[in-house]
């Protein structure tokens, strides 16, 4: 029960912190440059979240090697995204590459 109250409290605090700004912005006419810039916010946030997990998978030191399956899968996924512009295809190919590369590396280290 404590977990439910904790999650409800976090949701309430998050809503209370963001709602006044959303109401204010909803009533204002934002300039076109601001609207164009806001389209890049999700990409920037996801990049900031994902990049450290790819570069630092196991420690505080960066791992730029073929043994870093996250980096290999991310590079392949980035190439697929760049060429296809298809989000679902990028996710599927990235996950399949991650699994395949783990399998390949397990065979190599046997």
N, CA, C and O of each residue as an XYZ file, in Angstrom:
440
protein
N       0.819     -1.200      0.000
C       0.000      0.000      0.000
C       0.860      1.260      0.000
O       0.495      2.272     -0.597
N       2.017      1.185      0.684
C       2.899      2.350      0.717
C       3.399      2.704     -0.678
O       3.570      3.880     -1.000
N       3.635      1.681     -1.513
C       4.113      1.937     -2.869
C       3.073      2.685     -3.691
O       3.407      3.574     -4.473
N       1.816      2.317     -3.506
C       0.733      2.989     -4.225
C       0.659      4.455     -3.813
O       0.508      5.334     -4.661
N       0.765      4.714     -2.522
C       0.753      6.106     -2.045
C       1.966      6.871     -2.553
O       1.858      8.047     -2.898
N       3.114      6.216     -2.601
C       4.326      6.854     -3.102
C       4.183      7.235     -4.575
O       4.513      8.357     -4.960
N       3.694      6.310     -5.395
C       3.505      6.586     -6.817
C       2.451      7.680     -7.008
O       2.635      8.574     -7.835
N       1.364      7.619     -6.263
C       0.318      8.648     -6.367
C       0.865     10.013     -5.956
O       0.548     11.025     -6.580
N       1.680     10.038     -4.914
C       2.281     11.302     -4.483
C       3.229     11.870     -5.523
O       3.235     13.077     -5.764
N       4.026     11.017     -6.138
C       4.946     11.477     -7.183
C       4.166     12.001     -8.386
O       4.529     13.019     -8.975
N       3.098     11.303     -8.744
C       2.268     11.759     -9.860
C       1.648     13.113     -9.558
O       1.606     13.984    -10.427
N       1.169     13.298     -8.338
C       0.558     14.570     -7.947
C       1.575     15.706     -7.981
O       1.277     16.786     -8.489
N       2.756     15.475     -7.451
C       3.799     16.511     -7.459
C       4.208     16.850     -8.883
O       4.368     18.024     -9.218
N       4.380     15.831     -9.731
C       4.745     16.070    -11.130
C       3.665     16.863    -11.849
O       3.967     17.809    -12.577
N       2.421     16.486    -11.651
C       1.302     17.196    -12.273
C       1.234     18.637    -11.777
O       1.056     19.558    -12.574
N       1.375     18.838    -10.480
C       1.291     20.185     -9.901
C       2.425     21.084    -10.387
O       2.243     22.294    -10.525
N       3.582     20.502    -10.645
C       4.715     21.302    -11.112
C       4.588     21.674    -12.587
O       5.094     22.716    -13.003
N       3.924     20.843    -13.377
C       3.881     21.071    -14.824
C       2.591     21.710    -15.318
O       2.607     22.404    -16.334
N       1.502     21.502    -14.645
C       0.218     21.972    -15.134
C       0.142     23.496    -15.305
O      -0.335     23.956    -16.342
N       0.597     24.299    -14.322
C       0.505     25.758    -14.517
C       1.245     26.242    -15.772
O       0.755     27.127    -16.473
N       2.404     25.674    -16.055
C       3.159     26.073    -17.246
C       2.421     25.665    -18.520
O       2.382     26.426    -19.486
N       1.841     24.471    -18.525
C       1.091     24.026    -19.697
C      -0.125     24.911    -19.947
O      -0.446     25.213    -21.097
N      -0.795     25.323    -18.894
C      -1.951     26.212    -19.048
C      -1.499     27.547    -19.620
O      -2.143     28.089    -20.518
N      -0.398     28.078    -19.108
C       0.113     29.365    -19.590
C       0.529     29.285    -21.057
O       0.179     30.160    -21.850
N       1.268     28.250    -21.418
C       1.732     28.101    -22.803
C       0.549     27.856    -23.736
O       0.574     28.290    -24.887
N      -0.485     27.168    -23.254
C      -1.667     26.910    -24.072
C      -2.416     28.176    -24.446
O      -3.127     28.206    -25.451
N      -2.263     29.215    -23.648
C      -2.953     30.475    -23.913
C      -2.106     31.464    -24.704
O      -2.622     32.473    -25.186
N      -0.815     31.187    -24.843
C       0.086     32.076    -25.575
C       0.293     31.582    -27.002
O       0.238     30.383    -27.274
N       0.528     32.508    -27.886
C       0.899     32.167    -29.264
C       2.418     32.171    -29.325
O       3.039     33.233    -29.305
N       3.016     30.992    -29.401
C       4.471     30.896    -29.429
C       5.000     31.212    -30.822
O       4.367     30.875    -31.823
N       6.167     31.861    -30.885
C       6.772     32.161    -32.191
C       7.195     30.872    -32.909
O       7.479     29.860    -32.267
N       7.233     30.921    -34.218
C       7.592     29.759    -35.032
C       8.963     29.166    -34.681
O       9.089     27.942    -34.632
N       9.995     29.987    -34.435
C      11.288     29.389    -34.078
C      11.207     28.546    -32.792
O      11.875     27.517    -32.685
N      10.406     28.974    -31.837
C      10.251     28.211    -30.597
C       9.529     26.896    -30.884
O       9.931     25.849    -30.377
N       8.478     26.938    -31.683
C       7.748     25.718    -32.031
C       8.636     24.736    -32.790
O       8.571     23.530    -32.555
N       9.468     25.250    -33.701
C      10.391     24.375    -34.432
C      11.414     23.762    -33.485
O      11.751     22.585    -33.609
N      11.907     24.554    -32.544
C      12.905     24.052    -31.590
C      12.300     22.998    -30.666
O      12.987     22.049    -30.289
N      11.049     23.143    -30.299
C      10.404     22.183    -29.403
C      10.261     20.801    -30.028
O      10.140     19.809    -29.309
N      10.273     20.723    -31.339
C      10.185     19.426    -32.009
C      11.423     18.564    -31.746
O      11.363     17.341    -31.873
N      12.540     19.191    -31.382
C      13.775     18.456    -31.149
C      13.957     18.030    -29.695
O      14.906     17.310    -29.385
N      13.083     18.452    -28.812
C      13.212     18.112    -27.386
C      13.166     16.601    -27.154
O      14.037     16.093    -26.446
N      12.204     15.848    -27.706
C      12.205     14.398    -27.447
C      13.482     13.704    -27.924
O      13.984     12.805    -27.251
N      14.001     14.109    -29.062
C      15.227     13.505    -29.585
C      16.392     13.798    -28.654
O      17.194     12.911    -28.361
N      16.490     15.035    -28.188
C      17.582     15.413    -27.292
C      17.494     14.685    -25.953
O      18.512     14.248    -25.416
N      16.291     14.552    -25.415
C      16.121     13.873    -24.132
C      16.451     12.389    -24.259
O      17.164     11.845    -23.415
N      15.951     11.736    -25.286
C      16.254     10.312    -25.477
C      17.741     10.074    -25.702
O      18.298      9.096    -25.202
N      18.379     10.953    -26.444
C      19.819     10.833    -26.663
C      20.579     10.962    -25.355
O      21.518     10.208    -25.102
N      20.176     11.917    -24.520
C      20.841     12.108    -23.230
C      20.647     10.924    -22.297
O      21.509     10.646    -21.463
N      19.540     10.232    -22.425
C      19.275      9.066    -21.575
C      20.009      7.831    -22.101
O      20.579      7.074    -21.316
N      20.002      7.622    -23.400
C      20.504      6.383    -23.985
C      22.021      6.372    -24.158
O      22.646      5.332    -23.951
N      22.622      7.485    -24.527
C      24.050      7.519    -24.843
C      24.944      7.019    -23.704
O      25.842      6.218    -23.963
N      24.739      7.453    -22.461
C      25.612      6.920    -21.400
C      25.490      5.408    -21.228
O      26.480      4.741    -20.928
N      24.294      4.863    -21.414
C      24.118      3.419    -21.286
C      24.836      2.663    -22.401
O      25.257      1.523    -22.205
N      24.976      3.281    -23.552
C      25.667      2.646    -24.676
C      27.181      2.735    -24.504
O      27.891      1.757    -24.738
N      27.670      3.885    -24.103
C      29.115      4.107    -24.018
C      29.717      3.532    -22.737
O      30.862      3.078    -22.740
N      28.951      3.549    -21.642
C      29.431      3.044    -20.352
C      28.565      1.859    -19.895
O      27.855      1.981    -18.897
N      28.605      0.728    -20.593
C      27.672     -0.351    -20.270
C      27.948     -1.074    -18.954
O      27.013     -1.555    -18.314
N      29.196     -1.159    -18.541
C      29.519     -1.964    -17.370
C      30.305     -1.228    -16.283
O      30.418     -1.729    -15.164
N      30.842     -0.063    -16.591
C      31.696      0.621    -15.615
C      31.663      2.124    -15.875
O      30.881      2.623    -16.684
N      32.537      2.821    -15.162
C      32.634      4.272    -15.348
C      33.587      4.647    -16.469
O      33.785      5.828    -16.754
N      34.181      3.632    -17.112
C      35.084      3.902    -18.224
C      34.369      3.644    -19.544
O      33.631      2.667    -19.665
N      34.580      4.510    -20.537
C      33.937      4.275    -21.831
C      34.471      2.991    -22.471
O      35.640      2.638    -22.319
N      33.586      2.313    -23.185
C      33.951      1.035    -23.801
C      33.665      1.106    -25.302
O      32.549      0.842    -25.748
N      34.693      1.468    -26.068
C      34.585      1.539    -27.522
C      35.285      0.324    -28.115
O      36.424      0.412    -28.575
N      34.588     -0.814    -28.100
C      35.167     -2.060    -28.595
C      34.059     -2.920    -29.171
O      32.877     -2.689    -28.920
N      34.462     -3.917    -29.950
C      33.479     -4.842    -30.517
C      32.822     -5.697    -29.448
O      31.774     -6.293    -29.696
N      33.412     -5.770    -28.272
C      32.800     -6.524    -27.185
C      31.621     -5.780    -26.552
O      30.856     -6.372    -25.791
N      31.470     -4.509    -26.854
C      30.340     -3.718    -26.350
C      29.157     -3.917    -27.298
O      29.021     -3.214    -28.300
N      28.304     -4.891    -26.963
C      27.179     -5.220    -27.842
C      26.184     -4.076    -27.970
O      25.509     -3.956    -28.993
N      26.083     -3.236    -26.947
C      25.171     -2.093    -27.018
C      25.634     -1.083    -28.067
O      24.825     -0.528    -28.811
N      26.936     -0.855    -28.116
C      27.493      0.083    -29.093
C      27.319     -0.442    -30.518
O      26.948      0.314    -31.416
N      27.581     -1.716    -30.726
C      27.432     -2.314    -32.060
C      25.975     -2.220    -32.512
O      25.698     -1.811    -33.640
N      25.041     -2.600    -31.629
C      23.623     -2.547    -31.973
C      23.163     -1.108    -32.205
O      22.337     -0.857    -33.082
N      23.689     -0.166    -31.428
C      23.305      1.239    -31.596
C      23.789      1.796    -32.931
O      23.076      2.561    -33.581
N      24.983      1.420    -33.337
C      25.508      1.885    -34.629
C      24.661      1.334    -35.768
O      24.309      2.068    -36.692
N      24.333      0.051    -35.709
C      23.499     -0.550    -36.747
C      22.117      0.103    -36.757
O      21.584      0.418    -37.821
N      21.536      0.306    -35.567
C      20.214      0.937    -35.480
C      20.251      2.372    -36.015
O      19.315      2.813    -36.682
N      21.327      3.093    -35.724
C      21.446      4.463    -36.227
C      21.524      4.480    -37.753
O      20.938      5.354    -38.393
N      22.232      3.535    -38.330
C      22.300      3.456    -39.790
C      20.940      3.121    -40.399
O      20.554      3.680    -41.426
N      20.219      2.204    -39.754
C      18.877      1.855    -40.242
C      17.950      3.064    -40.136
O      17.181      3.344    -41.056
N      18.022      3.774    -39.021
C      17.179      4.965    -38.840
C      17.497      6.024    -39.878
O      16.597      6.659    -40.427
N      18.772      6.210    -40.142
C      19.192      7.226    -41.111
C      18.705      6.882    -42.519
O      18.246      7.758    -43.251
N      18.807      5.605    -42.895
C      18.429      5.205    -44.252
C      16.922      5.041    -44.431
O      16.379      5.400    -45.476
N      16.240      4.498    -43.412
C      14.827      4.159    -43.602
C      13.852      5.197    -43.058
O      12.732      5.316    -43.556
N      14.270      5.949    -42.038
C      13.371      6.907    -41.364
C      12.137      6.192    -40.795
O      11.061      6.784    -40.704
N      12.295      4.927    -40.415
C      11.198      4.117    -39.905
C      11.520      3.723    -38.465
O      12.465      2.970    -38.228
N      10.743      4.223    -37.502
C      11.026      3.997    -36.088
C      10.885      2.522    -35.721
O      11.752      1.969    -35.044
N       9.808      1.884    -36.158
C       9.590      0.483    -35.809
C      10.690     -0.405    -36.379
O      11.196     -1.287    -35.686
N      11.062     -0.181    -37.627
C      12.140     -0.960    -38.235
C      13.451     -0.751    -37.482
O      14.211     -1.699    -37.283
N      13.715      0.466    -37.069
C      14.937      0.774    -36.318
C      14.973      0.013    -35.001
O      16.001     -0.560    -34.641
N      13.856      0.006    -34.282
C      13.794     -0.699    -32.997
C      13.980     -2.193    -33.194
O      14.757     -2.821    -32.474
N      13.276     -2.769    -34.162
C      13.354     -4.216    -34.398
C      14.767     -4.616    -34.821
O      15.321     -5.577    -34.288
N      15.345     -3.900    -35.756
C      16.699     -4.238    -36.220
C      17.707     -4.042    -35.089
O      18.616     -4.858    -34.933
N      17.565     -2.983    -34.302
C      18.476     -2.758    -33.183
C      18.415     -3.873    -32.160
O      19.453     -4.336    -31.686
N      17.209     -4.313    -31.810
C      17.068     -5.402    -30.838
C      17.595     -6.719    -31.398
O      18.274     -7.470    -30.698
N      17.279     -6.996    -32.663
C      17.788     -8.225    -33.275
C      19.315     -8.217    -33.360
O      19.960     -9.244    -33.153
N      19.883     -7.055    -33.664
C      21.340     -6.948    -33.736
C      21.960     -7.158    -32.361
O      23.000     -7.806    -32.241
N      21.332     -6.616    -31.328
C      21.838     -6.809    -29.969
C      21.858     -8.297    -29.606
O      22.860     -8.808    -29.107
N      20.749     -8.980    -29.861
C      20.671    -10.408    -29.560
C      21.655    -11.218    -30.410
O      22.333    -12.111    -29.901
N      21.727    -10.904    -31.695
C      22.641    -11.630    -32.583
C      24.095    -11.409    -32.173
O      24.892    -12.347    -32.169
N      24.437    -10.175    -31.830
C      25.825     -9.885    -31.461
C      26.185    -10.579    -30.150
O      27.307    -11.063    -30.002
N      25.257    -10.635    -29.197
C      25.515    -11.371    -27.951
C      25.757    -12.850    -28.268
O      26.654    -13.468    -27.693
N      24.972    -13.409    -29.167
C      25.112    -14.813    -29.539
C      26.461    -15.045    -30.211
O      27.153    -16.016    -29.906
N      26.834    -14.152    -31.125
C      28.111    -14.265    -31.829
C      29.269    -14.173    -30.846
O      30.211    -14.961    -30.912
N      29.196    -13.212    -29.938
C      30.292    -13.040    -28.964
C      30.379    -14.233    -28.011
O      31.470    -14.596    -27.572
N      29.233    -14.844    -27.689
C      29.248    -16.039    -26.838
C      29.918    -17.194    -27.561
O      30.646    -17.970    -26.941
N      29.686    -17.323    -28.862
C      30.335    -18.380    -29.649
C      31.831    -18.147    -29.754
O      32.615    -19.093    -29.694
N      32.229    -16.895    -29.909
C      33.650    -16.573    -30.043
C      34.399    -16.869    -28.747
O      35.547    -17.312    -28.787
N      33.775    -16.635    -27.616
C      34.445    -16.807    -26.314
C      34.309    -18.214    -25.743
O      34.697    -18.449    -24.598
N      33.764    -19.159    -26.518
C      33.643    -20.543    -26.021
C      34.982    -21.221    -25.999
O      35.078    -22.386    -25.613
